[in-house]
Amino acid sequence: MKAAGIRVSFGYGLTETSSGVAISVRGDPFAMEICPDDTITLAEDGEILIQAPTCMMQGYYKRPEDTDAVLKDGVLYSGDLGRFDEDGRLHITGRKKDMLVLPDGTKLFLPEYEGAIMQALGHSELAVVLKNGRPALVWSGEGEAKEIEKQLRPLMAQQPRGRQIVSVYVTERPLPRTATGKIKRWELQQETETL
């Protein structure tokens, strides 16, 4: 598109903000400027916090508990993760739900972690969950846990001890997914606890 002289811009916003709160206007389309009248800060864990007085929702219809969980003192806790670059532009890095927090506070960003595992194993029907506070791999399809563990060793040797997969569970059932194809991690986590 750039070669054809078409400028590409990305925007960031949520239904809760009624419109975009950041947009890329120059250079890197992934680096977004904050829209006028809006304020974006980051929580300690990188969650994007939004103040958008001109376009913020008043709350979820007849769902006060859900509203209180995400809207606190006029600040929306988006559930998205981000970072600011040296020019103060916002970069979206993922979803908070796609992160595992280990008991020692270590955070595993699952898209990257699982992507590396998929590449090492040549298999994409897998997911990482917590089992007894440690990362465990759920493999959907044919395979043997001991063989999968053996194939994982070179990759796990590059990881700090707390981030290493400690157990592999093989199931012939498909991984539980939403209508859009995302893994239902909470459901998979519940299933894994019974193994």
VEXROKOL-735979 format. One record per atom (N, C-alpha, C): x, z negated, y. Coordinates in steps of 0.2 Angstrom, whole numbers, padded with zeros to 4 digits, always signed. Each point is the difference from the previous one (the first is absolute). Layout:
REM residues N
XZY;...
//
This chain:
REM residues 195
+0004+0000-0006;-0004+0000+0006;+0004+0000+0006;+0006-0004+0000;+0004+0000+0006;+0003+0007+0001;+0002+0003-0005;+0003+0007+0000;-0005+0005+0003;-0006-0001+0000;-0006+0004+0003;-0001-0002+0007;+0003-0006+0002;-0001-0002+0007;-0006-0005+0001;-0002-0003-0006;-0005-0004+0000;+0002-0007+0000;-0002-0004+0005;+0003-0007+0000;-0005-0005-0005;+0004-0004-0004;-0004-0004-0004;+0001-0007+0002;-0006-0004+0001;+0000-0007+0002;-0004-0003-0005;+0002-0006-0002;-0004-0005-0004;-0003-0005+0004;-0006-0003-0002;-0003-0005+0003;-0001-0006-0004;-0001-0006+0002;-0001-0006-0004;-0006-0004+0003;-0005-0001-0004;-0005-0004+0002;-0004-0002-0006;-0005-0004+0001;-0004-0003-0005;-0008+0001+0002;-0004-0001-0005;-0007+0000+0002;-0002-0006+0005;+0004-0005-0002;-0001-0007+0004;+0002+0001+0007;+0004+0005+0002;+0002+0001+0007;-0004+0006+0003;-0004+0003-0003;-0004+0005+0002;+0003+0007+0002;+0007-0001+0001;+0004+0006+0001;+0007-0001-0001;+0004+0005+0002;+0007-0001-0001;+0003-0005+0004;+0006-0004-0002;+0003-0005+0004;+0007+0002+0001;+0003+0006-0003;+0006+0002+0001;+0001+0007-0002;+0004+0004+0003;+0000+0007-0001;+0007+0003+0001;+0003+0005-0004;+0006+0002+0001;+0000+0006+0006;+0004+0000+0005;-0001+0005+0005;+0007+0004+0001;+0005-0002-0003;+0006+0003+0001;+0005+0000-0007;+0003+0005-0001;+0005-0001-0006;-0003-0001-0006;+0002-0006-0003;-0002-0002-0007;-0007-0001+0000;-0004+0003-0004;-0007-0001-0001;-0002-0007-0003;+0005-0003-0003;-0001-0006-0003;+0001-0006+0005;+0003+0001+0006;+0001-0005+0005;-0005+0000+0005;-0004-0005+0000;-0006+0000+0004;+0000-0004+0006;-0002+0002+0006;+0000-0004+0006;-0007-0004+0000;+0000-0006+0003;-0006-0004+0000;-0004+0003+0006;-0007+0001-0002;-0005+0002+0005;+0000-0005+0006;-0002+0003+0006;-0001-0004+0006;-0006-0005-0002;+0001-0006+0003;-0005-0006-0001;+0000-0003-0006;+0004+0002-0005;+0001-0003-0007;+0007-0004+0000;+0000-0005-0004;+0006-0003-0002;+0001-0001-0007;+0006+0002-0002;+0001-0001-0008;+0006-0004+0000;+0000-0005-0005;+0005-0004-0001;+0001+0000-0008;+0005-0003-0002;+0001-0001-0008;+0000-0007-0002;-0003-0002-0005;+0001-0007-0003;+0006+0000-0003;+0002-0006-0002;+0007-0002-0004;+0001+0005-0006;-0006+0001-0003;+0001+0004-0006;-0001+0008+0001;+0000+0002+0006;-0001+0007+0002;-0007+0002+0001;-0005-0004-0001;-0007+0002+0001;-0001+0002+0007;-0003+0006+0001;-0002+0002+0007;-0006-0003+0003;+0001-0004+0006;-0005-0003+0003;-0002+0003+0006;-0007+0001+0001;-0002+0005+0005;-0005-0004+0005;+0002+0001+0007;-0005-0002+0005;-0002+0006+0004;-0007+0002-0001;-0002+0006+0003;-0007-0002+0004;+0000-0003+0006;-0006-0003+0003;-0005+0006+0001;+0002+0006+0001;-0005+0005+0002;-0003+0003-0006;+0002-0001-0006;-0002+0003-0006;+0000-0004-0006;+0000-0006+0000;+0000-0005-0006;-0007-0001-0002;-0001-0001-0006;-0007-0001-0003;-0001-0008+0002;-0007-0001+0000;-0002-0007+0001;+0000-0004-0007;+0000+0004-0005;+0000-0004-0007;-0003+0005-0005;+0000-0002-0006;-0003+0004-0006;-0007-0003+0000;-0005+0005-0001;-0007-0001+0001;-0002-0005-0006;-0002-0006+0002;-0003-0006-0004;+0005-0002-0005;+0007+0000+0002;+0005-0002-0005;+0005-0004+0005;-0002-0006+0002;+0004-0004+0004;+0007-0002-0003;+0000-0002-0007;+0006-0002-0003;+0005+0006+0000;-0002+0006-0002;+0004+0005+0000;+0003+0002+0007;-0004-0001+0005;+0002+0001+0007;+0005-0005+0002;-0001-0007-0002;+0005-0005+0002;+0006+0001-0004;+0000+0003-0005;+0007+0001-0004;+0004+0005+0003;-0003+0005+0004;+0005+0005+0003;+0000+0000+0008;-0005-0003+0003;+0000+0000+0007;+0000-0007+0003;+0006-0002+0003;+0002-0007+0002;+0002+0000+0007;-0005-0003+0004;+0002+0000+0008;+0001+0006+0003;-0004+0005-0002;+0000+0007+0003;+0006+0004-0003;+0003-0002-0005;+0006+0004-0003;-0002+0002-0007;+0000+0006-0002;-0002+0003-0006;+0006+0000-0005;+0000-0003-0006;+0005+0000-0005;-0002+0006-0004;+0004+0005+0001;-0002+0007-0003;+0001+0000-0008;+0005-0003-0003;+0001+0001-0007;+0005+0005-0001;+0002+0003+0006;+0006+0006-0001;+0006-0004+0002;+0006+0003-0002;+0006-0002+0001;+0004+0005+0005;+0004-0002+0004;+0004+0005+0005;+0006-0003+0002;+0003+0004+0004;+0006-0002+0004;+0001+0003+0006;+0004-0002+0005;+0001+0003+0006;+0007+0003+0000;+0001+0006+0003;+0007+0002+0000;+0003-0002+0007;+0006+0003+0001;+0004-0003+0006;-0003+0002+0006;-0005+0005+0000;-0003+0003+0006;-0007-0004+0001;-0002-0005-0005;-0006-0003+0000;-0006+0004-0002;+0002+0005-0004;-0006+0004-0003;-0001-0003-0007;-0007+0001-0002;-0002-0003-0006;+0000+0005-0006;+0003-0003-0006;+0000+0004-0006;-0004-0004-0005;-0004+0003-0003;-0004-0003-0006;+0004+0000-0006;+0000-0005-0003;+0005-0001-0006;-0004-0001-0007;-0007-0002+0001;-0003-0001-0006;-0006-0005+0001;-0003-0002-0006;-0006-0004+0000;+0002-0007-0003;-0002-0005+0003;+0001-0007-0002;-0002-0001-0007;-0005+0003-0002;-0003-0001-0007;+0005+0003-0005;+0004+0005+0002;+0005+0003-0004;+0007-0004+0000;+0000-0006+0001;+0006-0004+0000;-0002-0006-0005;+0005-0002-0004;+0000-0006-0004;+0005-0005+0004;-0003-0006+0000;+0004-0005+0003;+0002-0005-0006;+0007+0000-0001;+0002-0004-0006;+0000-0008+0002;+0000-0004-0004;+0000-0007+0001;+0006-0003+0005;+0006+0004+0000;+0005-0002+0005;-0001+0003+0006;-0005+0004+0002;-0001+0003+0006;+0002+0007+0000;+0004+0002-0005;+0002+0007+0000;-0006+0005+0000;+0000+0005+0003;-0005+0005+0001;+0002+0007-0004;-0005+0002-0004;+0001+0007-0004;-0005+0004+0003;+0003+0006+0004;-0005+0005+0002;-0001+0005-0006;-0006-0001-0002;-0001+0004-0007;+0001+0007+0000;-0003+0004+0005;+0001+0007+0000;+0008+0002-0001;+0004-0003+0003;+0007+0002-0001;+0003-0003-0006;-0002-0006-0002;+0003-0003-0006;-0003+0004-0006;-0007+0001-0001;-0002+0004-0005;+0002+0007+0000;+0001+0003+0006;+0003+0007+0000;+0006+0000-0003;+0005-0005+0001;+0006+0000-0003;+0000+0000-0008;-0005-0005-0002;-0001-0001-0007;-0003+0007-0004;-0005+0003+0004;-0002+0006-0003;+0005+0006-0001;+0004+0000+0005;+0006+0005+0000;+0005-0002-0006;+0001-0006+0000;+0005-0002-0006;-0003+0001-0007;-0007-0001+0000;-0003+0001-0007;-0003+0007-0001;-0001+0004+0005;-0003+0006-0001;-0008-0001-0002;-0003-0005+0003;-0007-0002-0002;-0003-0002+0006;-0006+0002+0002;-0003-0002+0006;-0006-0005-0001;-0003-0001-0006;-0005-0004-0002;+0002-0007-0001;+0002-0004+0005;+0003-0006+0000;-0001-0004+0006;+0000-0007+0000;-0001-0004+0006;+0004-0006-0001;+0002-0003+0005;+0003-0007+0000;-0005-0005+0002;+0000-0006-0004;-0004-0006+0002;+0004-0006-0001;-0002-0006+0002;+0003-0006-0001;-0002-0003-0007;+0005-0002-0004;-0002-0004-0006;+0005-0006+0000;-0004-0006+0001;+0004-0006+0001;+0005+0000+0006;-0002+0003+0005;+0003+0000+0006;+0006+0005+0000;+0001+0004-0005;+0005+0005+0000;-0003+0007-0001;+0004+0005+0002;-0003+0007+0000;+0000+0002-0008;-0006+0003-0001;-0001+0003-0007;-0003+0007+0000;+0002+0004-0004;-0002+0007+0000;-0006+0001-0005;-0005+0003+0002;-0005+0002-0004;+0000+0008-0001;+0001+0002-0006;+0001+0007-0002;-0006+0003-0003;-0003+0005+0002;-0006+0003-0003;+0002+0006-0003;-0002+0000-0007;+0002+0006-0004;+0004-0002-0006;+0002+0005-0004;+0004-0002-0006;+0007-0002+0002;+0003-0005-0003;+0006-0002+0001;+0001-0007-0003;+0007-0002-0001;+0001-0006-0003;+0004-0004+0006;-0002-0007+0000;+0002-0004+0006;+0008+0000-0001;+0003-0001-0006;+0007-0001+0000;+0004+0006+0002;-0003+0006-0001;+0003+0006+0002;+0000+0001+0007;-0006-0002+0003;-0001+0001+0007;+0005-0005+0004;+0000-0006-0003;+0005-0005+0003;+0007+0003+0000;+0002+0003-0005;+0007+0003-0001;+0001+0005+0005;-0005+0005+0001;+0001+0005+0005;+0000-0003+0007;-0003-0006+0001;+0000-0003+0007;+0006-0004+0002;+0004-0001-0005;+0006-0004+0001;+0005+0002+0006;+0002+0007+0000;+0004+0002+0005;-0003-0001+0007;-0006+0001+0001;-0004-0001+0007;+0000-0007+0001;-0002-0005-0005;+0000-0007+0002;+0006-0003+0001;+0006+0003-0003;+0006-0003+0002;+0002+0001+0007;-0003+0004+0004;+0001+0001+0007;-0004-0004+0004;-0005-0004-0003;-0004-0004+0004;+0002-0008-0001;-0001-0003+0006;+0001-0008-0001;-0004-0003-0005;+0002-0005-0003;-0003-0003-0006;-0007-0001+0001;-0002-0003+0005;-0007-0001+0002;-0005+0006+0000;+0003+0005+0001;-0004+0007+0001;+0000+0004-0007;+0003-0003-0005;+0001+0004-0006;-0007-0001-0004;-0002+0005-0004;-0006+0000-0004;+0002-0004-0006;-0004-0005-0002;+0002-0005-0005;-0004+0002-0006;-0006+0003+0000;-0003+0002-0006;-0004+0007+0001;-0001+0003-0005;-0004+0006+0000;-0006+0000-0005;-0006+0002+0003;-0006+0000-0004;-0002+0007-0001;-0001+0002-0006;-0002+0007-0002;-0008+0000-0001;-0004+0004+0003;-0007+0001-0002;-0002+0007+0000;-0004+0002-0005;-0003+0006+0000;-0005+0002+0004;-0003-0006+0003;-0006+0001+0005;+0003+0003+0007;-0004+0004+0003;+0003+0002+0007;+0000-0005+0005;+0004+0000+0005;+0001-0005+0005;-0007+0000+0004;-0003-0006+0001;-0006+0000+0004;+0001+0003+0007;-0004+0004+0002;+0001+0004+0007;-0007+0000+0004;+0001+0000+0006;-0006+0001+0005;-0002+0008+0000;-0005+0001+0003;-0003+0007+0000;+0005+0005+0003;+0005-0003+0005;+0005+0004+0003;+0006+0001-0004;+0001-0004-0006;+0005+0001-0004;+0006-0006+0001;-0002-0005+0004;+0005-0005+0001;-0001-0005-0005;+0006-0003-0002;-0001-0005-0006;-0003-0006+0003;-0005-0003-0004;-0003-0006+0002;+0004-0006-0003;+0005-0002+0005;+0005-0005-0002;-0003-0006-0002;-0005-0003+0004;-0003-0006-0002;-0002+0000-0007;-0004+0005-0002;-0003+0001-0007;+0006+0000-0005;+0005+0004+0002;+0005+0001-0005;+0004-0007-0001;+0001-0004+0006;+0003-0006+0000;-0004-0005-0005;-0007+0000+0001;-0004-0004-0004;+0001+0002-0008;+0000+0006-0001;+0001+0002-0007;+0007-0002-0003;+0005+0000+0004;+0007-0001-0002;+0000-0008-0002;-0004-0004+0004;+0001-0007-0001;-0003-0002-0007;-0004+0004-0003;-0002-0002-0007;+0005+0003-0006;+0005+0004+0002;+0005+0002-0005;+0005-0005-0002;
//
